[in-house]
Amino acid sequence: MKLLALILILQSLEVVLGSWYSNGTTEYFVNASGKIVDNYQAAVEACALMNAKLALVKTEQVHGFLVGKISNVTSEPYSFYIGLKRSILSTTEFQWNDGANETAKNTLWLKWEPNNYYGLGGEDCVQMGLRRRKEASYKWNDVFCDLSGRYICQRPRATTPTASKSSAPYYVIAIVGIIFVAAAGCALFYFKQKGNSTSEKQVTNDAVVVANAIYNGYNNTVESSVNTVTGMRGHSAVYSEIH
C-alpha cells in the first residue's frame, strides 16, 4: 500500500512539472500545468536548467504540433513564451534565439499583432496565445518581457525517444528525495508492526525500483516495475544476492 501511495504521489508530481514531446529530431517541453514564471528571463532560465532553450516555432508544422499539446490549459495565463524577441536593430523586425530573423508579416501572428503596445513601444517579447483569454489558434502575440506566463522549451531529441517524459528542475530532486524517504520509512514501519517477514532491505529496494521508474518519466514502465518487484519477492534468494 505504501509503495502504491509513493507511485501516486510521484505521478502527480510529474503532471505538475509538464512533459516532453518528440517531433522529428527535436523534443519540446510544454509547461502546461507547471510553475508559472514571472517573466521572459525566468522562462529562459527554466529551459536552461533542462539543457534546453525557448522553442523555435518557425513553421506551421511545429506550431500545429505544439498547439495540440498545449490546448488543454485550464487556467490563466493561457500564453506561452517562445524563443522570439523584437530585434534590437529594428522595431518592426524580430529575431529567434538562434539568430534567424523573423518579420511581422508571418501568418502565425494573431490578427492585429504585433502592435508593440499600439505603437507606444515596449512589447519586445513574444508569447503563443493570449494571457487572459483562451485563444484556440495560439498564434503569436508581442508582449512586455516582464509579464508572467508559461513557456515551451526545446532541445535535440535524445537517442532514446523521450515523448511524454517529464524532466524535473534540480530543486525537484530534493522534493522527490524527501517523498521517497518518508514513503520508505512508512513502509518499513508498516511491515515491522505487522510482523511481516519481508526484510527492511527488500522493502527499501522495492521502493527504489518503482521510484526510479516514475522519476525518470517512463510512465509506461511503472506497471512492469511493480511486476518486477513482485517477481523479485518470488525469488528472494536471488534478490538477496544481487542486493
C-alpha positions as a printed NumPy array, in Angstrom:
array([[  0.   ,   0.   ,   0.   ],
       [  2.837,   2.382,   0.847],
       [  4.521,   1.713,  -2.482],
       [  1.228,   2.388,  -4.248],
       [  0.964,   5.694,  -2.399],
       [  4.52 ,   6.552,  -3.485],
       [  3.598,   5.809,  -7.101],
       [  0.54 ,   8.071,  -6.99 ],
       [  2.456,  10.91 ,  -5.33 ],
       [  5.294,  10.862,  -7.853],
       [  2.919,  10.561, -10.8  ],
       [  1.124,  13.681,  -9.551],
       [  4.496,  15.431,  -9.274],
       [  5.222,  14.577, -12.899],
       [  1.929,  16.083, -14.07 ],
       [  2.732,  19.312, -12.257],
       [  6.095,  19.601, -13.963],
       [  4.976,  19.186, -17.557],
       [  6.027,  16.814, -20.323],
       [  8.472,  16.325, -23.177],
       [  7.108,  15.517, -26.645],
       [  9.171,  14.361, -29.613],
       [  8.704,  15.841, -33.076],
       [ 11.261,  14.761, -35.643],
       [ 14.784,  15.35 , -34.356],
       [ 13.592,  17.778, -31.663],
       [ 11.788,  17.339, -28.373],
       [  9.673,  20.014, -26.726],
       [  8.9  ,  20.634, -23.06 ],
       [  5.397,  22.04 , -22.62 ],
       [  4.864,  23.814, -19.311],
       [  1.085,  23.417, -19.452],
       [  0.483,  22.781, -15.752],
       [  3.787,  23.529, -14.053],
       [  5.154,  26.588, -12.298],
       [  4.272,  29.892, -13.961],
       [  7.366,  32.035, -14.488],
       [  7.489,  35.734, -13.641],
       [  8.971,  36.97 , -16.903],
       [ 10.779,  36.115, -20.125],
       [ 14.208,  35.76 , -18.493],
       [ 12.814,  33.318, -15.937],
       [ 11.461,  31.229, -18.821],
       [ 14.906,  31.231, -20.438],
       [ 16.469,  30.063, -17.176],
       [ 13.853,  27.356, -16.645],
       [ 14.7  ,  25.898, -20.049],
       [ 18.43 ,  26.171, -19.378],
       [ 18.017,  24.002, -16.257],
       [ 16.946,  21.226, -18.615],
       [ 19.738,  21.861, -21.135],
       [ 17.18 ,  23.388, -23.467],
       [ 16.158,  26.782, -24.853],
       [ 12.872,  28.511, -25.566],
       [ 11.186,  26.913, -28.562],
       [ 11.761,  27.91 , -32.172],
       [  8.287,  27.879, -33.705],
       [  9.263,  28.83 , -37.241],
       [  6.901,  26.634, -39.244],
       [  3.191,  25.894, -39.298],
       [  4.017,  22.22 , -38.773],
       [  5.838,  22.876, -35.495],
       [  3.209,  25.403, -34.439],
       [  0.387,  22.942, -35.083],
       [  2.222,  20.196, -33.233],
       [  2.65 ,  22.39 , -30.155],
       [ -0.93 ,  23.686, -30.234],
       [ -2.043,  20.067, -29.968],
       [ -0.043,  19.729, -26.752],
       [ -0.982,  22.988, -25.036],
       [ -4.679,  23.254, -25.874],
       [ -5.661,  21.594, -22.592],
       [ -4.568,  24.522, -20.397],
       [ -7.417,  25.249, -17.987],
       [ -6.3  ,  28.356, -16.098],
       [ -4.589,  31.712, -16.64 ],
       [ -2.199,  32.562, -18.036],
       [ -3.047,  30.731, -21.239],
       [  0.001,  32.027, -23.114],
       [  3.478,  30.524, -23.593],
       [  6.825,  32.245, -24.045],
       [  8.752,  31.136, -27.135],
       [ 12.266,  31.958, -28.327],
       [ 11.379,  35.071, -30.32 ],
       [ 12.122,  38.704, -29.414],
       [ 11.992,  42.059, -31.109],
       [ 15.244,  42.876, -32.873],
       [ 17.452,  45.495, -31.259],
       [ 18.121,  46.852, -34.746],
       [ 14.51 ,  47.461, -35.776],
       [ 11.16 ,  47.956, -34.038],
       [  9.398,  46.093, -36.842],
       [ 11.667,  43.052, -37.055],
       [ 12.084,  40.099, -34.731],
       [ 14.841,  37.591, -34.112],
       [ 14.809,  33.966, -32.948],
       [ 17.2  ,  32.859, -30.231],
       [ 19.255,  31.023, -32.868],
       [ 19.945,  34.325, -34.655],
       [ 17.448,  33.859, -37.502],
       [ 15.304,  36.851, -38.426],
       [ 11.515,  36.943, -38.445],
       [  9.126,  39.539, -39.822],
       [  5.788,  40.91 , -38.739],
       [  4.309,  39.51 , -41.951],
       [  4.388,  35.882, -40.829],
       [  0.886,  34.391, -40.857],
       [  1.426,  32.861, -37.415],
       [  0.85 ,  36.247, -35.752],
       [ -2.534,  36.918, -34.178],
       [ -4.731,  39.368, -36.043],
       [ -3.566,  42.966, -35.485],
       [ -0.317,  41.684, -33.987],
       [  2.457,  42.57 , -33.469],
       [  1.282,  46.028, -32.419],
       [  4.056,  46.963, -29.954],
       [  1.518,  48.188, -27.389],
       [ -0.471,  50.069, -30.009],
       [  2.647,  51.803, -31.239],
       [  3.762,  53.064, -27.835],
       [  6.585,  50.531, -27.638],
       [  7.938,  48.129, -25.051],
       [  6.422,  44.852, -26.214],
       [  9.701,  43.151, -27.096],
       [  8.951,  39.501, -26.254],
       [  6.603,  37.022, -27.878],
       [  4.123,  34.512, -26.497],
       [  1.902,  31.968, -28.178],
       [ -1.712,  32.791, -27.334],
       [ -3.349,  35.386, -25.11 ],
       [ -2.66 ,  35.573, -21.388],
       [ -6.203,  36.15 , -20.096],
       [ -8.343,  34.539, -22.765],
       [ -8.048,  31.083, -24.252],
       [ -7.465,  31.502, -27.963],
       [ -7.729,  28.261, -29.931],
       [ -5.089,  29.033, -32.58 ],
       [ -2.388,  30.026, -30.045],
       [ -0.87 ,  32.364, -32.595],
       [  1.877,  34.812, -31.688],
       [  1.428,  37.982, -29.66 ],
       [  4.095,  40.54 , -28.769],
       [  4.096,  41.285, -25.043],
       [  6.086,  43.062, -22.368],
       [  9.001,  40.903, -21.262],
       [  8.149,  41.305, -17.564],
       [  4.785,  39.555, -17.835],
       [  4.23 ,  36.209, -16.149],
       [  3.454,  33.229, -18.319],
       [  4.065,  29.628, -19.219],
       [  6.791,  28.501, -21.597],
       [  7.822,  25.935, -24.186],
       [ 11.402,  24.662, -24.368],
       [ 13.195,  22.61 , -26.985],
       [ 16.374,  20.579, -27.334],
       [ 17.713,  17.933, -29.736],
       [ 15.889,  14.672, -29.224],
       [ 17.79 ,  12.079, -27.237],
       [ 18.827,   8.795, -28.873],
       [ 16.156,   7.06 , -26.803],
       [ 12.727,   8.639, -27.518],
       [ 11.505,  10.72 , -24.591],
       [  7.962,  11.572, -25.667],
       [  5.816,  12.461, -22.693],
       [  8.837,  12.204, -20.415],
       [  8.85 ,  14.565, -17.503],
       [ 12.024,  16.487, -16.777],
       [ 12.49 ,  17.899, -13.318],
       [ 14.487,  21.007, -12.413],
       [ 17.192,  20.361,  -9.849],
       [ 15.156,  21.525,  -6.872],
       [ 12.654,  18.762,  -7.61 ],
       [ 15.305,  16.13 ,  -6.859],
       [ 15.224,  17.251,  -3.232],
       [ 11.418,  17.037,  -3.158],
       [ 11.438,  13.54 ,  -4.633],
       [ 14.108,  12.506,  -2.147],
       [ 12.016,  13.691,   0.797],
       [  8.921,  11.917,  -0.524],
       [ 10.895,   8.744,  -1.117],
       [ 12.487,   8.675,   2.351],
       [  9.12 ,   9.319,   4.023],
       [  7.36 ,   6.617,   1.996],
       [ 10.137,   4.078,   2.538],
       [ 10.112,   4.808,   6.268],
       [  6.368,   4.305,   6.439],
       [  6.694,   1.047,   4.542],
       [  9.366,  -0.24 ,   6.928],
       [  7.299,   0.749,   9.967],
       [  4.218,  -0.921,   8.483],
       [  5.93 ,  -4.254,   7.894],
       [  7.566,  -4.181,  11.32 ],
       [  4.231,  -3.618,  13.038],
       [  2.595,  -6.403,  11.05 ],
       [  5.419,  -8.79 ,  11.788],
       [  5.854,  -9.373,   8.069],
       [  8.869, -11.455,   7.132],
       [  9.814,  -9.007,   4.392],
       [ 13.235,  -7.597,   5.22 ],
       [ 13.881,  -3.878,   5.597],
       [ 16.454,  -4.044,   2.833],
       [ 13.969,  -5.671,   0.478],
       [ 11.239,  -3.11 ,   1.173],
       [ 13.651,  -0.244,   0.587],
       [ 14.877,  -1.715,  -2.695],
       [ 11.295,  -2.298,  -3.792],
       [ 10.653,   1.405,  -3.303],
       [ 13.813,   2.332,  -5.223],
       [ 12.757,   0.279,  -8.261],
       [  9.374,   1.975,  -8.523],
       [ 10.559,   5.482,  -7.608],
       [ 13.332,   5.421, -10.213],
       [ 10.923,   4.288, -12.918],
       [  8.49 ,   7.124, -12.216],
       [ 11.072,   9.857, -11.633],
       [ 12.745,   9.084, -14.958],
       [  9.398,   9.719, -16.597],
       [  8.73 ,   6.29 , -18.025],
       [  5.049,   6.091, -17.2  ],
       [  4.522,   3.002, -19.267],
       [  7.092,   1.094, -17.232],
       [  5.543,   1.679, -13.829],
       [  3.318,  -1.38 , -14.041],
       [  6.179,  -3.551, -15.261],
       [  8.348,  -2.198, -12.439],
       [  5.772,  -3.285,  -9.891],
       [  5.625,  -6.684, -11.58 ],
       [  9.41 ,  -6.829, -11.405],
       [  9.242,  -6.191,  -7.674],
       [  6.687,  -8.985,  -7.275],
       [  8.915, -11.32 ,  -9.246],
       [ 11.853, -10.416,  -7.048],
       [  9.888, -11.368,  -3.977],
       [  9.226, -14.744,  -5.549],
       [ 12.936, -15.29 ,  -5.912],
       [ 14.161, -13.936,  -2.595],
       [ 17.416, -15.867,  -2.647],
       [ 18.477, -14.356,  -5.986],
       [ 17.208, -10.955,  -4.88 ],
       [ 19.363, -11.055,  -1.753],
       [ 22.481, -11.982,  -3.705],
       [ 22.012,  -9.095,  -6.095],
       [ 21.232,  -6.502,  -3.447]])
